[in-house]
Amino acid sequence: MSEQQHGLAAITPEVRTLHAELLWSEYRYRHDHIWKVLFQLTAATVLLAIAPYIQTQITRVVSYWVLALPILGIFLLLFGTLLLREELLLFSQIKARFRAEQSALLGIEHRTGFGFDRFVYLYLGALCVLGLSNLYVLWQVWIPAAISAT
């Protein structure tokens, strides 16, 4: 028996239960926090992206300056992605420990696959591409049409 296994065998069931509860609580908090931040980033990015379409009169007055709002949304998304990266790294470590405990205590085995963090990055990347596409449409189609309509 290795030294680490011997140390784990000496832990009382109460301490193991407390450890499992703490690990589950941290897992649940990180997972919920990541989803909350994803929803907030999505809402902010989308609202800033659609703002120029809401009031055509403002677009006529400020012209191409209206692009500042969607650009701000994209920068917010990129900054949020950097911050979310740290949360995803913490979550990944907690998830690995949690799943190791599940495997050891309950015999539950998890497949290694694409992974939650990759889906998050894929989603954020798609949102960024959509934001950039929106900028192009605003710049090439919407603003010229709004200006010529005056």
BAVO-51607 format. One line per 10 residues: number of its first residue (from 1); their letters; for each residue x, z, y of N, C-alpha, C. Coordinates in steps of 0.05 Angstrom, whole numbers. Atoms other than C-alpha are relative to their C-alpha. Layout:
NUM> A> X,Z,Y,X,Z,Y,X,Z,Y ~ ...
END
This chain:
1> MSEQQHGLAA> 17,0,-24,0,0,0,18,0,25 ~ -16,1,-25,29,-19,68,-6,24,18 ~ 4,-22,-19,37,31,124,-25,-2,16 ~ 25,4,-16,-20,0,164,-24,6,-18 ~ 23,-6,18,-67,2,104,-2,29,-6 ~ 0,-29,4,-47,74,90,-12,14,24 ~ 11,-12,-24,-63,91,162,-30,-4,2 ~ 28,5,-1,-131,58,157,-15,16,-20 ~ 13,-16,21,-147,95,93,-4,29,9 ~ 2,-28,-9,-135,161,129,-21,4,22
11> ITPEVRTLHA> 20,-2,-21,-187,145,183,-27,9,-13 ~ 25,-10,10,-251,183,173,-22,-20,4 ~ 22,19,-4,-317,145,165,-12,2,27 ~ 11,-3,-27,-341,173,231,16,-16,21 ~ -18,14,-19,-281,144,268,-3,-30,-5 ~ 4,28,6,-290,77,232,-26,-10,11 ~ 26,7,-11,-363,76,252,1,-2,30 ~ -4,1,-29,-345,92,324,15,-25,8 ~ -17,23,-6,-292,38,323,-17,-26,-3 ~ 17,23,4,-342,-13,295,-21,-3,23
21> ELLWSEYRYR> 19,0,-22,-394,6,348,13,-9,26 ~ -15,7,-25,-343,0,404,7,-30,0 ~ -7,28,3,-320,-67,378,-24,-18,4 ~ 25,15,-3,-392,-93,373,-9,0,29 ~ 9,-2,-28,-408,-68,443,18,-18,18 ~ -18,17,-16,-347,-103,472,-5,-29,-6 ~ 6,28,8,-362,-167,433,-25,-9,14 ~ 26,8,-12,-434,-168,458,3,-2,31 ~ -4,1,-29,-413,-152,530,14,-26,9 ~ -16,24,-7,-361,-208,533,-16,-26,-4
31> HDHIWKVLFQ> 17,24,6,-408,-259,500,-21,-3,21 ~ 21,1,-20,-465,-242,548,11,-7,28 ~ -13,5,-26,-418,-242,608,8,-30,3 ~ -8,29,-1,-391,-312,591,-25,-17,4 ~ 25,16,-4,-463,-339,585,-11,3,28 ~ 10,-5,-27,-482,-306,651,16,-16,20 ~ -17,15,-19,-423,-337,687,-5,-30,-3 ~ 6,28,4,-438,-405,655,-25,-8,15 ~ 25,6,-14,-509,-403,681,3,1,30 ~ -5,-2,-29,-486,-381,750,15,-24,10
41> LTAATVLLAI> -16,23,-8,-434,-436,754,-17,-25,-1 ~ 18,23,2,-485,-487,731,-19,-1,23 ~ 20,-1,-21,-537,-465,781,13,-7,27 ~ -13,5,-26,-488,-464,840,9,-29,2 ~ -10,27,-1,-457,-531,822,-23,-20,4 ~ 23,18,-1,-525,-565,812,-13,1,28 ~ 13,-3,-26,-555,-536,876,16,-13,22 ~ -16,13,-21,-496,-558,918,1,-30,-4 ~ 0,29,5,-497,-627,884,-25,-14,10 ~ 25,13,-7,-570,-640,899,-8,4,29
51> APYIQTQITR> 7,-6,-28,-571,-612,970,-1,-25,17 ~ 2,24,-17,-556,-680,1003,-26,-16,-5 ~ 23,16,6,-617,-711,969,-26,13,11 ~ 24,-15,-8,-666,-657,994,-10,-8,28 ~ 8,7,-27,-666,-673,1068,15,-25,9 ~ -12,25,-8,-652,-745,1084,7,-1,29 ~ -5,-1,-29,-655,-731,1159,28,12,5 ~ -27,-13,-4,-594,-685,1154,22,-20,-8 ~ -20,19,8,-556,-739,1116,4,-21,22 ~ -2,20,-22,-571,-788,1173,17,11,23
61> VVSYWVLALP> -14,-12,-23,-544,-739,1224,29,6,-6 ~ -27,-8,5,-482,-713,1190,16,-21,-16 ~ -13,23,13,-466,-778,1152,16,10,-24 ~ -16,-6,23,-409,-771,1103,9,29,-2 ~ -6,-29,2,-398,-697,1120,-17,14,-20 ~ 17,-12,20,-455,-683,1073,13,1,-28 ~ -16,-1,25,-405,-696,1016,14,27,-3 ~ -14,-26,1,-375,-628,1033,-14,19,-20 ~ 15,-18,18,-430,-592,994,6,-6,-30 ~ -7,5,28,-420,-627,927,29,4,-6
71> ILGIFLLLFG> -28,-6,4,-345,-623,936,5,30,-3 ~ -2,-29,2,-352,-549,947,-9,9,-28 ~ 10,-6,26,-393,-546,883,20,-5,-22 ~ -20,7,20,-339,-581,843,24,20,1 ~ -22,-19,-2,-284,-535,871,-9,28,-11 ~ 11,-25,11,-328,-475,855,0,0,-31 ~ 0,3,29,-336,-501,784,29,2,-12 ~ -27,-1,9,-261,-511,776,12,28,2 ~ -9,-28,-3,-245,-442,803,-13,18,-21 ~ 15,-16,20,-299,-411,758,11,-5,-27
81> TLLLREELLL> -11,6,26,-269,-447,699,27,15,-5 ~ -25,-16,2,-201,-415,713,-6,29,-5 ~ 7,-28,4,-233,-347,717,-12,4,-28 ~ 13,-2,26,-275,-359,655,20,-3,-23 ~ -21,3,21,-212,-379,617,10,28,-9 ~ -10,-26,7,-188,-307,620,-21,16,-17 ~ 21,-13,16,-255,-281,595,-1,-12,-28 ~ 1,13,27,-254,-332,538,24,9,-17 ~ -23,-10,15,-184,-309,518,-5,28,-10 ~ 7,-27,9,-207,-236,516,-21,-1,-22
91> FSQIKARFRA> 21,2,20,-269,-256,478,11,-10,-27 ~ -12,11,24,-228,-295,428,14,22,-16 ~ -14,-22,14,-185,-234,412,-20,20,-12 ~ 20,-20,10,-245,-188,406,-16,-12,-23 ~ 15,13,21,-282,-239,363,17,0,-26 ~ -17,0,23,-222,-244,316,1,28,-14 ~ 0,-27,11,-219,-168,308,-27,6,-13 ~ 27,-5,9,-295,-164,300,-5,-14,-27 ~ 5,15,25,-296,-218,246,18,10,-22 ~ -17,-12,20,-237,-186,210,-13,26,-11
101> EQSALLGIEH> 14,-24,8,-277,-121,208,-24,-8,-17 ~ 23,10,15,-339,-159,183,10,-8,-28 ~ -10,9,25,-297,-190,129,9,23,-18 ~ -10,-23,15,-264,-125,108,-23,19,-10 ~ 20,-20,6,-326,-81,110,-24,-12,-15 ~ 25,12,10,-383,-129,93,4,-24,-18 ~ -6,24,16,-349,-187,58,-11,-26,12 ~ 10,24,-14,-376,-236,110,24,-17,9 ~ -21,18,-8,-330,-296,117,-11,-21,19 ~ 8,19,-20,-333,-342,177,18,-25,-3
111> RTGFGFDRFV> -16,25,-1,-312,-415,177,14,-2,26 ~ -13,6,-25,-261,-434,227,-8,-29,7 ~ 10,26,-8,-288,-492,266,8,-7,28 ~ -4,9,-27,-294,-522,334,4,23,20 ~ -4,-24,-16,-302,-454,367,-17,1,25 ~ 17,-4,-23,-345,-425,422,15,-8,26 ~ -15,7,-25,-290,-432,475,3,-30,4 ~ -1,29,-3,-283,-506,461,-26,-12,9 ~ 26,9,-10,-357,-516,470,-4,6,29 ~ 2,-7,-29,-354,-479,536,17,-19,17
121> YLYLGALCVL> -17,18,-15,-296,-522,560,-12,-29,0 ~ 13,26,2,-332,-585,536,-24,-1,20 ~ 23,-1,-19,-395,-564,575,10,-1,29 ~ -10,-1,-28,-355,-547,638,12,-27,8 ~ -11,26,-6,-318,-613,633,-21,-21,5 ~ 23,19,-4,-383,-652,626,-13,5,27 ~ 12,-7,-26,-411,-615,686,17,-10,23 ~ -19,10,-20,-349,-633,726,-2,-31,2 ~ 3,30,0,-355,-707,706,-26,-8,14 ~ 25,5,-13,-428,-706,726,2,4,31
131> GLSNLYVLWQ> -4,-5,-29,-409,-675,793,16,-21,14 ~ -15,22,-12,-357,-728,806,-16,-26,1 ~ 17,23,0,-406,-782,786,-20,1,23 ~ 19,-4,-23,-456,-753,836,14,-6,26 ~ -15,5,-25,-402,-755,890,2,-30,5 ~ -3,29,-2,-391,-829,876,-27,-13,9 ~ 26,11,-7,-466,-844,879,-7,6,29 ~ 5,-7,-28,-473,-806,944,16,-17,19 ~ -19,14,-18,-413,-840,975,-6,-30,1 ~ 4,29,1,-429,-911,952,-29,-9,4
141> VWIPAAISAT> 28,9,0,-505,-913,949,-17,16,20 ~ 19,-16,-14,-543,-855,979,5,2,30 ~ -6,-3,-28,-508,-843,1045,-2,-27,15 ~ 4,25,-14,-502,-917,1064,-30,-8,3 ~ 28,6,-2,-576,-926,1048,-14,17,20 ~ 13,-19,-19,-596,-864,1088,8,-8,29 ~ -9,7,-27,-554,-887,1148,-13,-26,9 ~ 12,26,-8,-581,-958,1147,-30,1,4 ~ 29,-4,-3,-652,-932,1144,-8,9,27 ~ 7,-10,-27,-648,-906,1215,-7,-22,19
END
